[in-house]
Amino acid sequence: MAEVSAAALYRQPQCKAMPGLDSQRRQIENGETGRERPLQVGESWFLVEQHWYKQWELHVQGRDQDSRTFPGYINNAEFFEDQVNWHLKKGLLEGEDYVLLPAAAWHHLVNWYGLEHGQPPIEHKVVELHSIWKVDVYPVELLLVKHSDMDTPHTAQFSHTDSVDLVLCTAQEQFLVSPQEETRLWIKNAEGFFERLCNTHITVLDAALKSGQLVIMETQNRDGTWTGAQPQVMNSASEEDQEFHGQPGICGLTNLGNTCFMNSALQCLSNVPQLTEYFLKNCYLEELNFCNPLGMKGEIAEAYADLVKQAWSGRHRSIVPNVFKTKVGHFASQFLGYQQHDSQELLSFLLDGLHEDLNRIKKKEYVELCDAAGRPDQEVAQEAWQNHKRRNDSVIVDTFHGLFKSTLVCPDCGNVSVTFDPFCYLSVPLPVSHKRVMEVFFVSMDPRRKPEQHRLVVPKKGKISDLCVALAKHTGVSPERMMVADVFSHRFYKIYQLEESLSSILDRDDIFIYEVSGRAAIGENSREDVVLPIYLRERTPAQDYNSSYYGLMLFGHPLLVSVPRDRLSWDALYHILLYRLSRYVTRPSSDDEDDGDEKADTEDKDNIPKPGHMAGSSSQDFGMEQAGPSSGVAGGHRAPVDSSPGPSHWPQRAWRKQLFTLQTVNSNGTSDRSTFNEDTHGVSFSSQPYIAIDWEPEMKKRYYDEVEAEGYVKHDCVGYVLKKAPVRLQECIELFTTVETLEKENPWYCPTCKKHQLATKKLDLWTLPETLIIHLKRFSYTKFSREKLDTLVEFPIRDLDFSEFVIKPQNESAPELYKYDLIAVSNHYGGLRDGHYTTFACNKDSGQWHYFDDNSVSPVTENQLESKAAYVLFYQRQDVARRLQPQPTLSEPPASPACSSAPSPESMDVN
């Protein structure tokens, strides 16, 4: 970069100090200081006009200092476009127009011969371009502008080896911006879009800056916001917000659409004092790691820093975190869009992203993990932590990372493996009840009784038979006389076997338990009832041009009906079903029968009901096979091969008044001709028969009472609530450190046995971090079930003592190293499918607790913090709290009218 300095002034040749001509030639052309020396990246070389240099060569070769070949002053006038700005001409070539000299040789010539009056030295740096070292003769000319004045550019020249930070400093000097003000650079690319220059430590070459490129310097607003790179983007804050001055940190976050999970995690993290101070004091700027392949190029750290500065500026009631949301979705596709997510999952991603973006280790070395191999725990733990810090060193490690001791024991050889592993948070299990509450409907064989709703307490890992036993205590009906079915969309989705597991039944399933007749001993004169699945259907005109076609639609609740084998005929089945439906189906009166006589006499003579379609038809075999798409009728109710008389012996008559007709169907409730065969003698079944009761619309309207059919009663047990005893947080931590056996999906390879083993595993706490995050594992997922545990966990607000859990030898003179105080809580209200996240947090400046519900913030008292919604707890070590703020910050805030207006934890809205 050409610049005017003391060397640019007119200099008289220092003839008295001028060495001999041979010495001059050696110093300029040879040796360590001459032009023949190799280039070194970063050093300065100078341009000398080719004609002047050739004249000097003739002079020294003639060996006559007083000859006419004396070159005179160094004159580079031919290199410049003008003598005001001293810009180099374009297209100058080395060897034709100029000669390059290292700094020492240049200074020798200037001292000996002098520099033409007013000319600046033409100094340029050696750079590495595409693995080739060369002198950067033509600098990069950048157009610097201030964001608020895009129409007045300032031209500045930079070498390819100059840092972007020098560009920023130059812009600050040009536009009279204090170095203490927050500024950042943007460039306008070839497509016309604006891009951030995030990493100011790289060179102009690495940033791919080109001559003539526009560089915009942006200054941060007083409220912590950035206007943006494009001049048309204005600050979106309203006039009311611009005039607002409030308590720093008491700032809501707008819900962008199911982003309450993100808002909750951000509010918790924002109220970790030492982390927030780290960003507010701009300590992160010196630690941004732009080249970490595991990081996010510093973008997550910068986006989070902007959010913290806005929230703690005291100039916003609430802010819109759309930039942060976009960055998160860009680097973690699972958070794209606006689906509901888990606040703990977002928190885990954010802590990992911040750590990698701020990792002080620029190049991670390979570290081999070593087993204890019988060495003392202290030695192994110190080695593990040092190895961890060799690859991971950031403010996140300083604040949130602790150390586990993991002990694995082989069940076969007894080999013990001890390792120490870092952790960022504790995911502690909740004591799980071994009982489960299930709601079912009981359908009695007595048609006069309405179905009863029951709430039953059964073993969580029990069987279907356990469900029947629990129901028997309420109804007095023997479990052997019960059949359990899952009813979905007016049909049987599944009929369960007694030995099946209850885990296959989800809480959302509609479970009906039917009373059926008991089994009789099979003997010479014994009989056994057949259990038939019964569907209800209604004929409806199809939406078709052919009006003669009728469709059949399922309605109502299906039934399981016991039919004596010796009465297994269509005629008998019709009357049995009429009896079972008698509570909500009215029998035809004598007048109805008389009204139908004439019509029956004229029509039925030519339209006698066909076997298998109406009452009066017959069937050859009702032998029970599998029922339902997934399972069959319980094996205990399966009937032997029918020995009743064949269809030729069944009574045949045409009913004068039919309420409904009967039809054999498949398990879906549709006719399936493949399951039976018709011939002139009757019907034979090849699989489990399902029977459909088909109603004509007029008959259904006249004789079927839909309101009564849907009616049910609630048993007294429905009002009972299974009270769950609250658990202490310490119990959850004890459960976390309990010995467990590895699952089959996650075995451990024993180096002694040379095979994978289901070893026992125990986790212990060795060292704890400054800020401890405790995640309560409320969401339980198994192969068949998903549930949220709403157990109340009692957690202390102050003095959570970990001294009984930390196994590292303790410093008894510093008990505050093991005691923690609560600073934030992430809450989850609702269930698995829908829910809402909020936050309780203690302000680091005022010590006042607040409730953050998206963009709404209200003060609360400490007695409102504990609830069944508590999901993620943030604790700060007491020695850290004292170091950051000497006066007590966690004292009970005085009650105020605002506190009493805070919502009750049990009545939070669910979005």
Rosetta blueprint (number, residue, H / E / L):
1 M L
2 A L
3 E L
4 V L
5 S L
6 A H
7 A H
8 A H
9 L L
10 Y L
11 R L
12 Q L
13 P L
14 Q L
15 C H
16 K H
17 A H
18 M L
19 P L
20 G L
21 L H
22 D H
23 S H
24 Q H
25 R H
26 R H
27 Q H
28 I H
29 E H
30 N L
31 G L
32 E L
33 T L
34 G L
35 R L
36 E L
37 R L
38 P L
39 L L
40 Q L
41 V L
42 G L
43 E L
44 S E
45 W E
46 F E
47 L E
48 V E
49 E E
50 Q H
51 H H
52 W H
53 Y H
54 K H
55 Q H
56 W H
57 E H
58 L H
59 H H
60 V H
61 Q H
62 G H
63 R L
64 D L
65 Q L
66 D L
67 S L
68 R L
69 T L
70 F L
71 P L
72 G L
73 Y L
74 I E
75 N L
76 N L
77 A H
78 E H
79 F H
80 F E
81 E L
82 D L
83 Q L
84 V L
85 N L
86 W L
87 H L
88 L E
89 K L
90 K L
91 G L
92 L L
93 L L
94 E E
95 G L
96 E L
97 D L
98 Y E
99 V E
100 L E
101 L E
102 P E
103 A H
104 A H
105 A H
106 W H
107 H H
108 H H
109 L H
110 V H
111 N H
112 W H
113 Y H
114 G L
115 L E
116 E L
117 H L
118 G L
119 Q L
120 P L
121 P L
122 I L
123 E E
124 H E
125 K E
126 V E
127 V E
128 E E
129 L E
130 H L
131 S L
132 I E
133 W E
134 K E
135 V E
136 D L
137 V L
138 Y L
139 P L
140 V E
141 E E
142 L E
143 L E
144 L E
145 V E
146 K E
147 H L
148 S L
149 D E
150 M E
151 D E
152 T E
153 P E
154 H E
155 T E
156 A E
157 Q E
158 F E
159 S L
160 H L
161 T L
162 D L
163 S E
164 V H
165 D H
166 L H
167 V H
168 L H
169 C H
170 T H
171 A H
172 Q H
173 E H
174 Q H
175 F L
176 L L
177 V L
178 S L
179 P L
180 Q L
181 E L
182 E L
183 T E
184 R E
185 L E
186 W E
187 I E
188 K E
189 N L
190 A L
191 E L
192 G L
193 F L
194 F E
195 E E
196 R E
197 L E
198 C L
199 N L
200 T L
201 H L
202 I L
203 T E
204 V L
205 L L
206 D L
207 A L
208 A L
209 L L
210 K L
211 S L
212 G L
213 Q L
214 L E
215 V E
216 I E
217 M E
218 E E
219 T E
220 Q L
221 N L
222 R L
223 D L
224 G L
225 T L
226 W L
227 T L
228 G L
229 A L
230 Q L
231 P L
232 Q L
233 V L
234 M L
235 N L
236 S L
237 A L
238 S L
239 E H
240 E H
241 D H
242 Q H
243 E L
244 F L
245 H L
246 G L
247 Q L
248 P L
249 G L
250 I L
251 C L
252 G E
253 L E
254 T L
255 N L
256 L L
257 G L
258 N L
259 T L
260 C H
261 F H
262 M H
263 N H
264 S H
265 A H
266 L H
267 Q H
268 C H
269 L H
270 S H
271 N L
272 V L
273 P H
274 Q H
275 L H
276 T H
277 E H
278 Y H
279 F H
280 L H
281 K L
282 N L
283 C H
284 Y H
285 L H
286 E H
287 E L
288 L L
289 N L
290 F L
291 C L
292 N L
293 P L
294 L L
295 G L
296 M L
297 K L
298 G L
299 E H
300 I H
301 A H
302 E H
303 A H
304 Y H
305 A H
306 D H
307 L H
308 V H
309 K H
310 Q H
311 A H
312 W L
313 S L
314 G L
315 R L
316 H L
317 R L
318 S E
319 I E
320 V L
321 P L
322 N H
323 V H
324 F H
325 K H
326 T H
327 K H
328 V H
329 G H
330 H H
331 F H
332 A L
333 S H
334 Q H
335 F H
336 L L
337 G L
338 Y L
339 Q L
340 Q L
341 H L
342 D L
343 S H
344 Q H
345 E H
346 L H
347 L H
348 S H
349 F H
350 L H
351 L H
352 D H
353 G H
354 L H
355 H H
356 E H
357 D H
358 L L
359 N L
360 R L
361 I L
362 K L
363 K L
364 K L
365 E L
366 Y L
367 V L
368 E L
369 L L
370 C L
371 D L
372 A L
373 A L
374 G L
375 R L
376 P L
377 D H
378 Q H
379 E H
380 V H
381 A H
382 Q H
383 E H
384 A H
385 W H
386 Q H
387 N H
388 H H
389 K H
390 R H
391 R H
392 N L
393 D L
394 S L
395 V H
396 I H
397 V H
398 D H
399 T H
400 F H
401 H L
402 G E
403 L E
404 F E
405 K E
406 S E
407 T E
408 L E
409 V E
410 C L
411 P L
412 D L
413 C L
414 G L
415 N L
416 V E
417 S E
418 V E
419 T E
420 F E
421 D E
422 P E
423 F E
424 C L
425 Y L
426 L E
427 S E
428 V E
429 P E
430 L L
431 P L
432 V L
433 S L
434 H L
435 K E
436 R E
437 V E
438 M E
439 E E
440 V E
441 F E
442 F E
443 V E
444 S L
445 M L
446 D L
447 P L
448 R L
449 R L
450 K L
451 P L
452 E E
453 Q E
454 H E
455 R E
456 L E
457 V E
458 V E
459 P E
460 K L
461 K L
462 G L
463 K E
464 I H
465 S H
466 D H
467 L H
468 C H
469 V H
470 A H
471 L H
472 A H
473 K H
474 H H
475 T H
476 G L
477 V L
478 S L
479 P H
480 E H
481 R H
482 M E
483 M E
484 V E
485 A E
486 D E
487 V E
488 F E
489 S L
490 H L
491 R E
492 F E
493 Y E
494 K E
495 I E
496 Y L
497 Q L
498 L L
499 E L
500 E L
501 S E
502 L H
503 S H
504 S H
505 I L
506 L L
507 D L
508 R L
509 D L
510 D L
511 I E
512 F E
513 I E
514 Y E
515 E E
516 V L
517 S L
518 G L
519 R L
520 A L
521 A L
522 I L
523 G L
524 E L
525 N L
526 S L
527 R L
528 E L
529 D E
530 V E
531 V E
532 L E
533 P E
534 I E
535 Y E
536 L E
537 R E
538 E E
539 R E
540 T E
541 P E
542 A L
543 Q L
544 D L
545 Y L
546 N L
547 S L
548 S L
549 Y L
550 Y E
551 G E
552 L E
553 M E
554 L E
555 F L
556 G L
557 H L
558 P L
559 L E
560 L E
561 V E
562 S E
563 V E
564 P E
565 R H
566 D H
567 R H
568 L L
569 S L
570 W H
571 D H
572 A H
573 L H
574 Y H
575 H H
576 I H
577 L H
578 L H
579 Y H
580 R H
581 L L
582 S L
583 R L
584 Y L
585 V E
586 T L
587 R L
588 P L
589 S L
590 S H
591 D H
592 D H
593 E H
594 D H
595 D H
596 G H
597 D H
598 E H
599 K H
600 A H
601 D H
602 T H
603 E H
604 D L
605 K L
606 D L
607 N L
608 I L
609 P L
610 K L
611 P L
612 G L
613 H L
614 M L
615 A L
616 G L
617 S L
618 S L
619 S L
620 Q L
621 D L
622 F L
623 G L
624 M L
625 E L
626 Q L
627 A L
628 G L
629 P L
630 S L
631 S L
632 G L
633 V L
634 A L
635 G H
636 G H
637 H H
638 R L
639 A L
640 P L
641 V L
642 D L
643 S L
644 S L
645 P L
646 G L
647 P H
648 S H
649 H H
650 W L
651 P L
652 Q L
653 R L
654 A L
655 W L
656 R L
657 K L
658 Q L
659 L L
660 F L
661 T E
662 L E
663 Q E
664 T E
665 V E
666 N L
667 S L
668 N L
669 G L
670 T L
671 S L
672 D L
673 R H
674 S H
675 T H
676 F E
677 N E
678 E E
679 D E
680 T L
681 H L
682 G E
683 V E
684 S E
685 F E
686 S L
687 S L
688 Q L
689 P L
690 Y E
691 I E
692 A E
693 I E
694 D E
695 W E
696 E L
697 P H
698 E H
699 M H
700 K H
701 K H
702 R H
703 Y H
704 Y E
705 D L
706 E H
707 V H
708 E H
709 A H
710 E H
711 G L
712 Y L
713 V E
714 K E
715 H L
716 D H
717 C H
718 V H
719 G H
720 Y L
721 V L
722 L L
723 K L
724 K L
725 A L
726 P L
727 V E
728 R E
729 L H
730 Q H
731 E H
732 C H
733 I H
734 E H
735 L H
736 F H
737 T L
738 T L
739 V L
740 E E
741 T E
742 L L
743 E L
744 K L
745 E L
746 N L
747 P L
748 W E
749 Y E
750 C E
751 P L
752 T L
753 C L
754 K L
755 K E
756 H E
757 Q E
758 L L
759 A L
760 T E
761 K E
762 K E
763 L E
764 D E
765 L E
766 W E
767 T E
768 L L
769 P L
770 E L
771 T E
772 L E
773 I E
774 I E
775 H E
776 L E
777 K E
778 R L
779 F E
780 S E
781 Y E
782 T L
783 K L
784 F L
785 S L
786 R E
787 E E
788 K E
789 L L
790 D L
791 T L
792 L L
793 V E
794 E E
795 F L
796 P L
797 I L
798 R L
799 D L
800 L E
801 D E
802 F L
803 S L
804 E L
805 F L
806 V E
807 I L
808 K L
809 P L
810 Q L
811 N L
812 E L
813 S L
814 A L
815 P H
816 E H
817 L H
818 Y H
819 K E
820 Y E
821 D E
822 L E
823 I E
824 A E
825 V E
826 S E
827 N E
828 H E
829 Y E
830 G E
831 G L
832 L L
833 R L
834 D L
835 G E
836 H E
837 Y E
838 T E
839 T E
840 F E
841 A E
842 C E
843 N L
844 K L
845 D L
846 S L
847 G L
848 Q L
849 W E
850 H E
851 Y E
852 F E
853 D E
854 D L
855 N L
856 S E
857 V E
858 S E
859 P E
860 V L
861 T L
862 E H
863 N H
864 Q H
865 L L
866 E L
867 S L
868 K L
869 A L
870 A E
871 Y E
872 V E
873 L E
874 F E
875 Y E
876 Q E
877 R E
878 Q H
879 D H
880 V H
881 A H
882 R H
883 R H
884 L H
885 Q L
886 P L
887 Q L
888 P L
889 T L
890 L L
891 S L
892 E L
893 P L
894 P L
895 A L
896 S L
897 P H
898 A H
899 C H
900 S H
901 S L
902 A L
903 P L
904 S L
905 P H
906 E H
907 S H
908 M L
909 D L
910 V L
911 N L
